Amino acid sequence: MSMQQPKQRILLVDDEEGICFTLGTLLKKEGYLVDAAAGLAAARGYLQTTQYDLAFIDIMLAGESGLDLLREIKDSAHATQVVMFTGCPQVESAAEAVRLGAFDYITKPVRYETLIAVTRHALGTKALNDERERYRANMDAILRTVTDSIVMIDRDGRLAQFNATAERICGYRHDLIGSDAVGIQLGCGGKCLIALLDSLNNNAPRALRRIECRALSGKTRIVSLTATPVAESDGTLNGAVAVIRDETELVELERSLRNRGRFHGIIGASAPMQRVYRLIESLADVPTTVLINGESGTGKELVAAALHDSGVRSRAPFVKVNCSALSEHLLESELFGHVRGAFTGAVADKVGRFQKAHGGTLFLDEIGDISPAIQMRLLRVLQESEFERVGESSSIKVDVRIVAATNQSLADMVSQGTFRQDLYYRLNVIRLNLPPLRERLDDLELLVTHFIAYFNNKLSKAVTGVSDDVMSLFRTFSWPGNVRELEHAIEHACILCKTTIITVSDLPQDQLGSISHPIASKNNHFHSLPSTPAAKLSLAEALSTSGGNKARAARLLGISRMTLYRQLEGSE
């Protein structure tokens, strides 16, 4: 069976031809590739064209010193292992050879066993050095490409390595390598180094989220850190590494987006809605019951969904119940479930909404409409986190967060005796008041754009916007139905719109009938739009209302400009 031939190359440098021939023959029999040089000039020629893993050099060459070649090899090909040998051993020359980087020093005559043992040992060490160098080069490449700061300490808590980002931002210097991390002062307070040492000492990961750090520039940065122990394959602790991420720009971006126009499906960039968003974020990860107050159509269900989706319960169910849509008997069964035979028609067991929402959120819409009996049962669930299904005596434990909503004043209902005071206090731990649309008119354009895009997709339309007159009308309307009413108005207009721009004539007539809208004339005087629907305006009234602007008059009448011109010609 043929053995796999090693690829290591060896250079023999000796002015005695017999020794080169003998040693070369022995090494070739072991499978090595061997070149022999009789002096420094020949050796240099080989070294210029070939990379060698190992070189055997006689320290005493004819009129030359092998130590000179050793120096050259260590300067230009430092990975090559060098073994010196001589027939006249001297302590001084041996010490000088080792000082210059020789792997070993052996004397002549060279025994076969010694030659092979030293060769294998030298090449084995070179393989380890090469592997270590590849690892270091790979690590350096990784550290250069990573944009985060990376800092490593050894098992004794001394600074071992860092990347260019840590040097640039944190101020690490190469002269600090080997220094005790405890004593390194970078002018930043040292929170990251403390966390790194803590990870090493406790052999456990550490994380710091968004701490303030003063960089070399003097500017305060916001960084997050993850420190992790580094262990050998046998579990021996070898140090710790910290990844420090600069999140300053992200934090600033988040701050700038606090005036965001969309939040978990809610549309609005106005100041009242920004307050709602911040409150939702504050309440997202707490189990506290939340009561959402708001007029009909303000988006209470969207807010409840946002509370669920932005919190720790987002992976669990979000279950909705409209309390006003069901009778007391049906609502009790829907909420708590029932067992087979509990009442007429109960032909099978039913899982209630509380059970379905286990681990998640139960949204009780129109909570003010529940009966006193349901109020009592709901109070017990809030107090004890358990209930019984209808027709069953054993209790069921649940982990459910309650979010309730109403457009009524529960406090007034308590005063009137129609709502339990103790339940009110349980529900009203945190109240979130939704502003009506008339108090957030700055959101009108965002909402109109959103609904137009939605109905374009739904109705296969190509509406691009609304006229200035329509937007002006929208801004003076009281919106008793709030966002829901605006949505219906846009849907109605998209259906009727025959062009790409929604005009006044496309709006619902019952809505137009309640609008009083000032429109500027060409003389900057203002006229009021009569409460009469646009379709009933006369030609004269439309021209008067529009201040003589024929295009605007045509829109008020719901006709084209050409039709308006024909009517004007016919009236002359």
C-alpha positions in Angstrom: 0.0 0.0 0.0 1.5 3.3 -1.1 1.7 6.1 1.6 0.6 9.6 0.9 3.7 11.7 0.2 4.1 14.8 2.4 4.5 18.1 0.6 7.1 19.6 2.9 10.2 21.1 1.3 13.6 21.0 3.0 16.7 22.9 2.1 20.1 21.5 3.1 23.0 23.9 3.2 26.5 22.4 3.8 29.8 22.8 2.0 30.5 19.0 2.4 29.0 17.3 -0.6 28.9 13.9 1.1 26.9 15.2 4.0 24.4 16.9 1.7 24.0 13.7 -0.3 23.6 11.4 2.8 21.2 13.6 4.7 19.3 14.4 1.5 18.9 10.7 0.7 17.6 9.9 4.2 15.1 12.7 4.1 13.9 11.8 0.6 13.3 8.3 1.7 10.9 9.8 4.3 9.0 11.4 1.5 10.3 15.0 1.8 11.2 17.2 -1.2 14.9 18.1 -0.7 17.2 20.7 -2.3 20.9 20.8 -1.4 23.2 24.0 -1.6 26.9 24.0 -1.1 27.1 27.6 0.0 25.3 30.8 0.8 25.1 31.9 -2.8 23.4 28.7 -4.0 21.1 28.7 -0.9 20.0 32.3 -1.7 19.2 31.3 -5.2 16.9 28.5 -4.0 15.3 30.8 -1.4 14.4 33.3 -4.1 12.4 30.8 -6.1 11.1 28.3 -3.5 9.3 28.5 -0.2 10.8 26.0 2.3 9.2 24.5 5.4 12.6 23.6 7.0 16.2 24.5 6.4 19.3 22.6 7.8 22.2 25.0 7.8 25.8 24.2 8.7 27.0 27.0 11.0 30.5 26.9 9.6 30.6 27.1 5.8 33.8 27.6 3.7 34.7 31.2 4.5 31.1 32.0 5.4 28.8 31.8 8.4 25.5 30.0 8.4 24.3 32.5 10.9 24.1 35.1 8.2 21.8 32.9 6.2 19.7 32.3 9.4 19.3 36.1 9.8 18.2 36.5 6.2 15.7 33.6 6.4 14.1 35.0 9.6 13.9 38.5 8.0 12.3 37.4 4.7 10.8 34.0 5.3 10.1 33.9 9.0 7.7 30.9 8.7 10.6 28.6 7.7 12.0 26.6 10.5 15.8 26.5 10.7 18.0 23.9 12.4 21.7 24.6 12.7 24.3 21.9 12.9 28.1 21.9 13.1 31.0 19.6 13.7 32.6 22.0 16.2 29.9 22.7 18.8 30.4 25.9 20.8 28.2 27.3 23.5 28.4 30.8 22.1 27.4 29.9 18.6 24.6 27.7 19.8 23.2 30.5 22.0 23.6 33.0 19.1 21.7 30.7 16.8 18.8 30.2 19.2 18.7 34.0 19.8 18.4 34.6 16.1 15.4 32.3 15.8 16.8 28.8 15.1 14.5 26.0 16.1 17.2 23.7 17.2 21.0 23.1 17.2 22.5 19.7 16.6 26.0 18.4 16.2 27.7 16.3 13.6 27.9 13.5 12.9 24.1 13.5 12.6 22.5 10.2 13.5 19.5 9.1 11.4 17.2 8.9 14.5 18.2 12.4 15.5 17.7 13.8 12.0 14.2 12.3 11.6 13.1 13.2 15.1 14.2 16.9 14.8 12.7 17.1 11.3 9.3 15.8 12.4 9.4 18.0 15.5 10.3 21.1 13.5 7.7 20.5 10.8 5.1 19.7 13.4 5.8 23.0 15.2 5.7 24.8 11.9 2.3 23.3 11.2 1.0 24.6 14.5 2.5 28.0 13.9 1.0 28.1 10.4 -2.4 27.2 11.8 -2.1 29.8 14.5 -1.1 32.4 11.9 -4.1 31.5 9.7 -6.3 31.8 12.7 -4.8 35.2 13.6 -5.1 36.3 10.0 -8.7 35.2 9.8 -9.5 36.9 13.1 -7.8 40.1 11.9 -9.9 40.0 8.7 -13.0 39.5 10.7 -12.2 42.2 13.1 -11.4 44.6 10.3 -14.7 44.0 8.5 -16.9 44.2 11.6 -18.3 47.7 12.2 -18.9 47.1 15.9 -16.1 47.6 18.4 -14.6 44.2 19.6 -12.5 43.9 22.7 -10.9 40.7 24.0 -9.2 40.0 27.3 -7.3 36.8 28.3 -8.0 34.5 31.2 -6.0 36.8 33.5 -8.0 39.8 32.7 -5.4 41.4 30.5 -6.2 43.2 27.3 -5.5 40.7 24.5 -6.9 42.1 21.2 -9.2 44.8 19.8 -10.3 45.9 16.3 -9.9 49.1 14.4 -13.4 50.3 15.4 -12.5 50.0 19.1 -9.3 51.8 18.4 -11.1 54.6 16.6 -14.1 55.1 18.8 -13.1 53.8 22.2 -9.4 54.9 22.2 -7.6 51.5 22.6 -3.9 51.6 21.8 -1.6 48.8 20.9 0.7 49.6 23.7 -2.1 48.7 26.1 -2.1 45.1 25.0 -1.1 42.9 27.9 -2.2 45.6 30.4 -4.6 44.7 33.3 -8.0 45.7 32.1 -8.9 47.0 35.5 -6.3 49.7 35.2 -7.0 50.9 31.6 -8.4 54.4 31.6 -10.0 55.6 28.4 -11.9 58.5 29.8 -15.3 56.8 29.3 -16.1 55.5 32.8 -15.1 52.0 31.9 -18.5 50.5 32.0 -17.8 48.2 29.1 -14.5 46.9 30.6 -16.3 46.3 33.9 -19.0 44.2 32.2 -16.3 42.3 30.3 -14.4 41.4 33.5 -17.6 40.5 35.2 -18.4 38.1 32.3 -14.9 36.5 32.7 -15.1 36.3 36.5 -18.5 34.8 36.6 -18.2 32.7 33.4 -21.5 34.0 32.2 -22.7 36.4 29.5 -23.4 40.0 30.4 -25.4 42.6 28.4 -25.7 46.3 28.8 -28.4 48.1 26.7 -28.1 51.6 25.5 -25.6 53.1 28.0 -24.1 56.5 27.6 -20.4 56.5 26.6 -18.2 59.5 25.9 -16.1 58.8 22.9 -12.6 60.2 22.1 -14.3 63.0 20.2 -15.9 64.1 23.4 -19.4 63.4 22.0 -21.7 61.3 24.1 -22.5 58.0 22.3 -25.3 55.5 23.1 -23.9 52.0 22.9 -25.1 48.4 23.7 -22.7 45.7 24.8 -22.7 41.9 24.9 -19.8 40.3 26.8 -19.3 36.5 26.5 -16.8 34.1 28.1 -14.4 32.3 25.7 -13.6 28.7 26.5 -11.5 25.9 25.0 -13.0 22.7 23.7 -12.4 21.1 27.1 -14.3 23.9 28.9 -11.2 25.7 30.2 -11.9 29.4 30.4 -9.6 31.2 28.0 -10.8 34.8 28.3 -13.8 36.9 27.3 -14.9 39.0 24.3 -17.1 42.1 24.2 -19.0 43.3 21.2 -19.9 47.0 21.5 -22.5 48.4 19.1 -22.8 52.1 18.6 -26.6 52.8 18.5 -26.4 56.6 18.6 -27.8 57.0 15.1 -30.5 54.4 15.7 -31.5 56.2 19.0 -31.6 59.5 17.2 -33.6 58.0 14.4 -36.1 56.6 16.8 -36.4 60.0 18.5 -37.0 61.6 15.2 -39.6 59.0 14.4 -41.5 59.7 17.6 -43.5 62.0 15.3 -44.3 59.0 13.1 -47.3 58.8 11.0 -48.1 55.1 11.4 -47.9 52.9 14.5 -49.1 49.3 14.4 -51.8 50.0 11.9 -52.8 53.3 13.5 -52.6 56.4 11.2 -51.7 59.8 12.6 -48.7 62.1 13.1 -50.4 64.8 15.2 -49.3 65.6 18.8 -52.3 63.9 20.4 -51.6 60.7 18.5 -47.9 60.8 19.4 -49.0 60.9 23.1 -51.1 57.8 22.4 -48.2 56.0 20.8 -45.9 56.7 23.7 -48.5 55.5 26.2 -49.0 52.3 24.2 -45.3 51.7 24.3 -45.2 52.3 28.1 -48.1 49.9 28.7 -47.1 47.2 26.1 -45.1 44.9 28.4 -47.1 45.2 31.7 -50.0 43.0 32.6 -52.1 45.9 33.8 -55.7 46.2 32.7 -56.2 49.1 30.3 -59.5 51.0 29.7 -59.7 52.7 26.3 -62.1 55.7 26.2 -63.0 57.3 22.9 -65.9 58.3 20.7 -67.3 55.8 18.2 -65.0 55.4 15.2 -61.8 56.7 16.9 -60.0 53.4 16.5 -60.2 51.8 19.9 -59.8 48.3 18.5 -56.7 49.3 16.6 -55.2 50.7 19.9 -56.1 47.5 21.7 -54.4 45.5 18.9 -51.3 47.8 19.1 -51.1 47.2 22.9 -51.0 43.5 22.2 -48.7 43.4 19.2 -46.1 45.7 20.7 -45.8 43.7 24.0 -44.5 40.4 25.3 -47.9 38.7 24.6 -47.7 39.4 20.9 -47.1 35.7 20.0 -50.2 34.6 22.0 -53.8 35.1 20.8 -55.5 38.5 20.6 -59.2 37.7 21.1 -62.0 40.3 20.5 -65.5 40.4 21.9 -68.1 43.1 21.1 -70.1 43.1 24.3 -73.0 45.2 22.8 -73.6 42.8 20.0 -74.7 39.8 22.1 -77.5 39.2 24.6 -76.5 38.5 28.2 -77.0 34.7 27.8 -74.9 34.5 24.6 -72.2 36.9 25.9 -71.8 34.7 29.0 -71.4 31.6 26.9 -69.0 33.5 24.5 -66.8 34.8 27.3 -66.7 31.8 29.6 -67.8 28.8 27.5 -70.2 26.1 28.4 -70.4 22.4 28.9 -72.7 20.1 27.0 -76.3 20.2 28.3 -75.7 23.4 30.3 -78.8 24.9 28.6 -81.2 24.1 25.8 -79.2 24.0 22.6 -75.8 23.3 24.3 -75.2 20.1 22.3 -71.4 20.2 22.8 -68.8 21.7 25.0 -67.7 25.2 24.0 -64.4 26.9 24.7 -65.0 30.5 25.8 -63.0 33.6 24.7 -61.1 33.7 28.0 -59.7 30.3 27.4 -58.9 31.1 23.8 -57.0 34.2 25.0 -54.8 32.3 27.5 -51.4 33.8 27.5 -52.5 36.7 25.3 -55.0 39.6 25.4 -58.8 39.7 25.5 -60.3 42.9 24.1 -63.8 43.7 25.5 -65.3 46.3 23.3 -68.3 48.4 24.5 -67.7 47.2 28.0 -70.3 49.7 29.3 -73.1 47.6 27.8 -72.6 44.4 29.8 -75.3 43.4 32.3 -74.9 43.4 36.1 -74.6 39.5 36.1 -71.8 39.6 33.6 -70.2 42.4 35.5 -70.1 40.2 38.6 -68.5 37.3 36.7 -66.0 39.6 35.0 -65.0 41.1 38.4 -64.1 37.6 39.7 -61.9 36.8 36.7 -60.1 40.1 37.2 -59.6 39.4 40.9 -58.8 35.7 40.9 -57.8 34.9 37.3 -60.2 32.0 37.2 -63.8 31.3 36.1 -66.2 28.4 35.6 -67.8 27.5 32.3 -71.6 27.7 32.2 -72.9 24.5 33.7 -69.7 23.5 35.3 -68.6 23.9 38.9 -64.8 23.4 38.6 -62.7 26.5 38.0 -60.3 27.2 35.1 -57.2 29.3 35.7 -56.2 31.7 32.9 -53.4 34.2 32.2 -55.2 36.9 30.2 -54.6 40.6 29.9 -57.8 42.5 29.7 -58.1 45.6 27.5 -61.6 47.1 27.6 -63.1 49.9 25.5 -66.1 52.1 25.7 -67.5 55.3 24.2 -69.5 55.9 27.4 -68.4 57.5 30.7 -68.2 54.6 33.1 -67.8 57.0 36.0 -71.2 58.5 35.2 -72.7 55.0 34.9 -71.3 54.2 38.4 -72.9 57.3 39.8 -76.2 56.2 38.1 -75.9 52.7 39.6 -75.8 51.0 36.2 -72.1 49.9 36.5 -70.4 48.3 39.4 -68.0 50.6 41.2 -65.5 47.8 42.1 -65.4 46.6 38.5 -64.9 50.1 37.3 -61.8 50.5 39.6 -60.5 47.2 38.3 -60.9 48.2 34.7 -59.7 51.8 35.2 -56.2 51.0 36.4 -54.8 52.8 33.3 -57.0 54.9 31.1 -56.1 55.6 27.5 -58.2 58.5 26.0 -58.4 58.5 22.2 -58.8 62.0 20.7 -61.7 62.5 18.3 -60.8 63.4 14.7 -61.9 67.0 15.2 -59.1 67.4 17.7 -56.4 65.9 15.4 -57.2 67.5 12.1 -53.5 67.6 11.3 -53.9 63.9 10.5 -56.6 64.4 7.9 -54.2 64.4 4.9 -52.4 61.2 6.2 -55.8 59.5 6.7 -57.2 60.6 3.4 -54.1 59.3 1.5 -54.3 56.0 3.4 -57.9 55.4 2.7 -57.6 56.4 -1.0 -54.8 53.9 -1.4 -56.8 51.2 0.4 -59.9 51.7 -1.7 -57.9 52.1 -4.9 -56.7 48.6 -4.3 -60.1 47.3 -3.2 -62.1 48.9 -5.9 -59.5 48.8 -8.7 -59.6 52.6 -8.9 -56.9 55.1 -9.8 -57.8 58.1 -7.6 -54.7 60.2 -6.8 -56.1 62.6 -4.2 -58.8 65.1 -3.3 -59.4 68.7 -4.4 -58.5 71.6 -2.2 -62.2 72.3 -1.7 -62.8 68.8 -0.4 -59.9 69.1 2.0 -61.2 72.5 3.2 -64.6 70.9 3.7 -63.1 68.1 5.7 -61.3 70.6 7.9 -64.5 72.4 8.9 -66.6 69.2 9.4 -67.2 68.1 13.0 -66.8 64.4 12.2 -69.3 62.9 14.7 -68.3 59.4 13.4 -64.6 60.2 13.5 -62.1 58.2 11.5 -64.7 55.6 10.6 -66.9 58.3 9.1 -64.0 59.6 7.1 -63.3 56.1 5.8 -66.9 55.7 4.7 -66.8 59.2 3.1 -63.7 58.3 1.1 -65.1 55.0 0.1 -68.3 56.7 -1.2 -66.3 59.3 -3.0 -64.0 56.7 -4.6 -67.0 54.8 -5.9 -68.5 57.9 -7.5 -65.3 59.5 -8.7 -65.0 59.4 -12.5 -61.6 61.1 -12.6 -58.4 60.9 -10.6 -59.4 63.6 -8.2 -62.2 63.4 -5.7 -64.4 66.6 -5.9 -67.1 68.0 -3.6 -69.8 66.4 -5.8 -68.3 62.9 -5.0 -68.9 63.3 -1.3 -72.0 61.9 0.5 -74.8 64.4 0.3 -75.9 64.0 3.9 -72.4 65.0 5.0 -72.4 68.0 2.7 -75.7 69.1 4.1 -74.2 69.7 7.5 -71.0 71.6 6.4 -70.6 75.3 6.6 -67.4 76.1 4.7 -65.7 79.5 3.9 -64.4 79.8 0.3 -62.2 82.7 -0.7 -63.2 84.7 -3.7 -60.8 86.3 -6.1 -61.2 89.5 -4.1 -60.2 87.6 -0.9 -63.7 88.0 0.5 -65.3 84.9 2.0 -68.6 83.3 1.2 -70.3 80.5 2.9 -71.4 77.3 1.3 -75.1 77.0 1.8 -76.3 74.0 3.7 -78.2 72.9 0.6 -76.6 69.8 -1.0 -74.3 70.6 -4.0 -76.7 68.9 -6.4 -79.4 71.5 -5.6 -77.3 74.6 -6.0 -78.3 76.8 -8.8 -75.9 78.1 -11.4 -76.0 81.6 -9.9 -75.5 80.3 -6.4 -72.5 78.2 -7.4 -70.9 81.2 -9.2 -71.6 83.4 -6.2 -70.3 80.9 -3.7 -67.1 80.3 -5.8 -66.4 84.0 -6.2 -66.8 83.7 -10.0 -64.3 80.9 -10.3 -65.9 78.8 -13.0 -63.8 75.7 -12.3 -64.7 75.7 -8.6 -68.4 76.4 -9.5 -68.4 73.4 -11.8 -67.0 71.2 -9.0 -69.7 72.5 -6.6 -72.4 71.7 -9.1 -70.8 68.3 -9.9 -70.5 69.1 -13.6 -67.6 69.6 -16.0 -66.3 73.0 -17.0 -67.6 72.5 -20.6 -71.1 71.8 -19.3 -70.9 74.9 -17.1 -69.8 77.0 -20.2 -72.7 75.6 -22.2 -75.2 76.5 -19.5 -73.7 80.0 -19.2 -74.0 80.4 -23.0 -77.6 79.2 -22.9 -78.5 81.6 -20.1 -77.3 84.7 -22.0 
